[in-house]
Protein backbone atom coordinates (compact mmCIF):
# COMPACT_ATOMS: atom_id res chain seq x y z
CA UNK A 1 0.00 0.00 0.00
CA UNK A 2 1.33 3.44 -0.90
CA UNK A 3 1.44 5.78 2.06
CA UNK A 4 3.97 8.40 0.94
CA UNK A 5 6.90 6.78 2.76
CA UNK A 6 9.56 4.54 1.27
CA UNK A 7 9.43 1.02 2.71
CA UNK A 8 12.41 0.35 4.97
CA UNK A 9 12.74 -3.41 4.45
CA UNK A 10 12.28 -4.39 0.79
CA UNK A 11 14.55 -7.46 0.74
CA UNK A 12 12.70 -10.37 -0.86
CA UNK A 13 9.49 -8.39 -1.48
CA UNK A 14 7.78 -8.42 -4.89
CA UNK A 15 5.95 -5.13 -4.35
CA UNK A 16 6.94 -2.10 -2.32
CA UNK A 17 7.23 1.69 -2.22
CA UNK A 18 10.84 2.59 -3.08
CA UNK A 19 10.33 6.35 -2.69
CA UNK A 20 7.39 8.56 -1.76
CA UNK A 21 4.32 7.65 -3.86
CA UNK A 22 6.30 5.38 -6.23
CA UNK A 23 5.35 1.70 -6.37
CA UNK A 24 7.54 -1.14 -7.62
CA UNK A 25 6.16 -4.51 -8.75
CA UNK A 26 8.46 -7.45 -9.45
CA UNK A 27 7.64 -10.94 -10.73
CA UNK A 28 4.60 -9.70 -12.66
CA UNK A 29 3.46 -11.97 -15.49
CA UNK A 30 4.12 -10.47 -18.94
CA UNK A 31 1.17 -12.39 -20.39
CA UNK A 32 -2.02 -13.77 -18.86
CA UNK A 33 -4.37 -15.86 -21.03
CA UNK A 34 -7.54 -14.00 -22.14
CA UNK A 35 -6.20 -10.63 -20.91
CA UNK A 36 -6.16 -7.29 -22.67
CA UNK A 37 -2.76 -6.92 -24.37
CA UNK A 38 -0.62 -4.15 -25.85
CA UNK A 39 0.81 -4.08 -29.39
CA UNK A 40 3.59 -6.48 -28.30
CA UNK A 41 1.25 -9.08 -26.80
CA UNK A 42 2.03 -8.16 -23.17
CA UNK A 43 -0.81 -8.10 -20.64
CA UNK A 44 -2.05 -4.63 -19.78
CA UNK A 45 -2.58 -4.18 -16.03
CA UNK A 46 -5.02 -1.61 -14.69
CA UNK A 47 -4.00 0.26 -11.54
CA UNK A 48 -6.70 1.95 -9.50
CA UNK A 49 -6.56 3.95 -6.31
CA UNK A 50 -9.05 3.04 -3.61
CA UNK A 51 -9.58 5.29 -0.62
CA UNK A 52 -11.07 4.70 2.79
CA UNK A 53 -14.06 6.37 4.40
CA UNK A 54 -13.62 10.04 5.09
CA UNK A 55 -11.24 10.64 2.19
CA UNK A 56 -12.37 13.53 0.02
CA UNK A 57 -11.25 13.41 -3.62
CA UNK A 58 -11.23 16.29 -6.06
CA UNK A 59 -11.84 15.54 -9.73
CA UNK A 60 -12.84 12.31 -11.39
CA UNK A 61 -11.69 8.73 -11.09
CA UNK A 62 -8.55 7.93 -13.09
CA UNK A 63 -7.08 4.52 -13.78
CA UNK A 64 -3.66 3.96 -15.31
CA UNK A 65 -2.95 1.01 -17.56
CA UNK A 66 0.54 -0.50 -17.49
CA UNK A 67 2.23 -3.27 -19.42
CA UNK A 68 5.50 -4.91 -18.48
CA UNK A 69 7.45 -5.74 -21.62
LOZADREN-939602 format. One record per atom (N, C-alpha, C, CB): z, y, x; residue number from 1; atom name. Coordinates in steps of 0.2 Angstrom, whole numbers. Glycine has a CB too. Example, Ala and Ser with C-alpha at 12.3 -4.5 7.8 and 13.67 -1.06 7.14 Angstrom:
<rs>
R      Z      Y      X    n  atom
R     39    -28     66    1     N
R     39    -22     62    1    CA
R     39    -16     66    1     C
R     45    -22     57    1    CB
R     35    -11     64    2     N
R     36     -5     68    2    CA
R     39      0     64    2     C
R     29     -3     70    2    CB
</rs>
This chain:
<rs>
R      Z      Y      X    n  atom
R      0     -6      4    1     N
R      0      0      0    1    CA
R      0      6      4    1     C
R      6      0     -5    1    CB
R     -4     11      3    2     N
R     -5     17      7    2    CA
R      1     22      4    2     C
R    -11     21      6    2    CB
R      5     24      9    3     N
R     10     29      7    3    CA
R     10     35     12    3     C
R     17     25      8    3    CB
R      5     36     16    4     N
R      5     42     20    4    CA
R      8     41     27    4     C
R      8     48     16    4    CB
R     11     35     28    5     N
R     14     34     34    5    CA
R     11     28     38    5     C
R     21     33     34    5    CB
R      9     28     44    6     N
R      6     23     48    6    CA
R     11     17     48    6     C
R      4     25     55    6    CB
R      9     11     47    7     N
R     14      5     47    7    CA
R     16      4     54    7     C
R     10     -1     44    7    CB
R     22      3     55    8     N
R     25      2     62    8    CA
R     23     -5     65    8     C
R     32      3     62    8    CB
R     23    -10     61    9     N
R     22    -17     64    9    CA
R     16    -20     61    9     C
R     28    -22     62    9    CB
R     10    -19     64   10     N
R      4    -22     61   10    CA
R      2    -29     65   10     C
R     -1    -17     62   10    CB
R      6    -31     69   11     N
R      4    -37     73   11    CA
R      3    -43     68   11     C
R      9    -39     78   11    CB
R     -3    -46     68   12     N
R     -4    -52     63   12    CA
R     -6    -50     56   12     C
R      1    -56     64   12    CB
R     -6    -44     54   13     N
R     -7    -42     47   13    CA
R    -15    -41     46   13     C
R     -4    -35     46   13    CB
R    -17    -43     41   14     N
R    -24    -42     39   14    CA
R    -26    -36     35   14     C
R    -27    -48     35   14    CB
R    -21    -32     33   15     N
R    -22    -26     30   15    CA
R    -16    -21     31   15     C
R    -23    -26     22   15    CB
R    -17    -15     33   16     N
R    -12    -11     35   16    CA
R    -14     -3     35   16     C
R     -9    -12     42   16    CB
R    -10      1     36   17     N
R    -11      8     36   17    CA
R    -10     10     43   17     C
R     -6     13     31   17    CB
R    -16     12     47   18     N
R    -15     13     54   18    CA
R    -14     20     56   18     C
R    -22     11     58   18    CB
R    -15     25     51   19     N
R    -13     32     52   19    CA
R    -13     34     45   19     C
R    -19     36     56   19    CB
R    -10     40     44   20     N
R     -9     43     37   20    CA
R    -15     42     32   20     C
R     -6     50     37   20    CB
R    -14     39     27   21     N
R    -19     38     22   21    CA
R    -26     35     24   21     C
R    -21     45     19   21    CB
R    -25     31     29   22     N
R    -31     27     31   22    CA
R    -30     19     32   22     C
R    -33     29     39   22    CB
R    -33     16     27   23     N
R    -32      8     27   23    CA
R    -37      5     31   23     C
R    -33      6     19   23    CB
R    -34     -1     34   24     N
R    -38     -6     38   24    CA
R    -38    -13     34   24     C
R    -36     -6     45   24    CB
R    -43    -16     33   25     N
R    -44    -23     31   25    CA
R    -47    -27     36   25     C
R    -47    -23     24   25    CB
R    -44    -32     38   26     N
R    -47    -37     42   26    CA
R    -48    -44     39   26     C
R    -43    -38     49   26    CB
R    -52    -48     41   27     N
R    -54    -55     38   27    CA
R    -56    -54     31   27     C
R    -47    -59     38   27    CB
R    -60    -49     30   28     N
R    -63    -49     23   28    CA
R    -70    -52     23   28     C
R    -64    -41     21   28    CB
R    -71    -56     18   29     N
R    -77    -60     17   29    CA
R    -83    -55     17   29     C
R    -77    -64     11   29    CB
R    -89    -56     21   30     N
R    -95    -52     21   30    CA
R    -99    -54     14   30     C
R    -99    -54     27   30    CB
R    -98    -60     12   31     N
R   -102    -62      6   31    CA
R    -98    -66      1   31     C
R   -108    -65      8   31    CB
R    -97    -65     -5   32     N
R    -94    -69    -10   32    CA
R   -100    -71    -15   32     C
R    -88    -65    -13   32    CB
R   -100    -77    -17   33     N
R   -105    -79    -22   33    CA
R   -105    -75    -28   33     C
R   -104    -87    -23   33    CB
R   -110    -74    -31   34     N
R   -111    -70    -38   34    CA
R   -108    -63    -37   34     C
R   -107    -74    -43   34    CB
R   -107    -60    -32   35     N
R   -105    -53    -31   35    CA
R   -110    -48    -31   35     C
R   -100    -52    -25   35    CB
R   -109    -42    -32   36     N
R   -113    -36    -31   36    CA
R   -114    -36    -23   36     C
R   -111    -30    -34   36    CB
R   -121    -35    -21   37     N
R   -122    -35    -14   37    CA
R   -126    -28    -12   37     C
R   -126    -41    -11   37    CB
R   -125    -26     -6   38     N
R   -129    -21     -3   38    CA
R   -136    -23     -1   38     C
R   -126    -17      3   38    CB
R   -140    -19      2   39     N
R   -147    -20      4   39    CA
R   -147    -26      9   39     C
R   -150    -14      6   39    CB
R   -142    -27     13   40     N
R   -142    -32     18   40    CA
R   -139    -39     15   40     C
R   -138    -30     24   40    CB
R   -137    -39      9   41     N
R   -134    -45      6   41    CA
R   -126    -46      7   41     C
R   -137    -51      9   41    CB
R   -123    -41      9   42     N
R   -116    -41     10   42    CA
R   -113    -39      4   42     C
R   -114    -36     16   42    CB
R   -107    -42      2   43     N
R   -103    -41     -4   43    CA
R   -101    -33     -4   43     C
R    -97    -45     -5   43    CB
R   -101    -30    -10   44     N
R    -99    -23    -10   44    CA
R    -92    -24    -14   44     C
R   -104    -19    -14   44    CB
R    -87    -21    -10   45     N
R    -80    -21    -13   45    CA
R    -79    -14    -16   45     C
R    -75    -22     -7   45    CB
R    -75    -14    -22   46     N
R    -73     -8    -25   46    CA
R    -66     -7    -24   46     C
R    -75     -9    -33   46    CB
R    -65     -1    -21   47     N
R    -58      1    -20   47    CA
R    -56      6    -25   47     C
R    -57      4    -13   47    CB
R    -50      5    -29   48     N
R    -48     10    -34   48    CA
R    -40     12    -32   48     C
R    -48      7    -41   48    CB
R    -38     18    -34   49     N
R    -32     20    -33   49    CA
R    -28     19    -39   49     C
R    -31     27    -30   49    CB
R    -22     16    -39   50     N
R    -18     15    -45   50    CA
R    -12     19    -44   50     C
R    -17      8    -47   50    CB
R     -9     23    -49   51     N
R     -3     26    -48   51    CA
R      2     24    -53   51     C
R     -4     34    -49   51    CB
R      8     25    -51   52     N
R     14     24    -55   52    CA
R     15     29    -61   52     C
R     20     22    -51   52    CB
R     20     27    -65   53     N
R     22     32    -70   53    CA
R     25     38    -67   53     C
R     27     29    -75   53    CB
R     23     44    -70   54     N
R     25     50    -68   54    CA
R     21     54    -63   54     C
R     32     49    -65   54    CB
R     16     50    -61   55     N
R     11     53    -56   55    CA
R      6     57    -60   55     C
R      8     48    -52   55    CB
R      5     63    -58   56     N
R      0     68    -62   56    CA
R     -6     69    -57   56     C
R      3     74    -64   56    CB
R    -12     67    -60   57     N
R    -18     67    -56   57    CA
R    -22     73    -59   57     C
R    -22     60    -57   57    CB
R    -26     76    -54   58     N
R    -30     81    -56   58    CA
R    -37     79    -55   58     C
R    -29     88    -52   58    CB
R    -42     80    -60   59     N
R    -49     78    -59   59    CA
R    -50     71    -63   59     C
R    -51     77    -52   59    CB
R    -55     68    -61   60     N
R    -57     62    -64   60    CA
R    -56     56    -60   60     C
R    -64     62    -66   60    CB
R    -56     50    -62   61     N
R    -55     44    -58   61    CA
R    -61     43    -54   61     C
R    -55     38    -63   61    CB
R    -60     41    -48   62     N
R    -65     40    -43   62    CA
R    -64     33    -39   62     C
R    -66     45    -37   62    CB
R    -69     29    -39   63     N
R    -69     23    -35   63    CA
R    -74     23    -30   63     C
R    -70     16    -40   63    CB
R    -72     20    -24   64     N
R    -77     20    -18   64    CA
R    -79     13    -17   64     C
R    -73     23    -12   64    CB
R    -85     12    -16   65     N
R    -88      5    -15   65    CA
R    -89      4     -7   65     C
R    -94      4    -19   65    CB
R    -87     -1     -4   66     N
R    -87     -2      3   66    CA
R    -91     -9      4   66     C
R    -81     -2      6   66    CB
R    -95    -10      9   67     N
R    -97    -16     11   67    CA
R    -96    -17     19   67     C
R   -105    -17     10   67    CB
R    -94    -23     21   68     N
R    -92    -25     28   68    CA
R    -98    -29     31   68     C
R    -86    -28     28   68    CB
R   -102    -25     34   69     N
R   -108    -29     37   69    CA
R   -109    -28     44   69     C
R   -114    -27     34   69    CB
</rs>
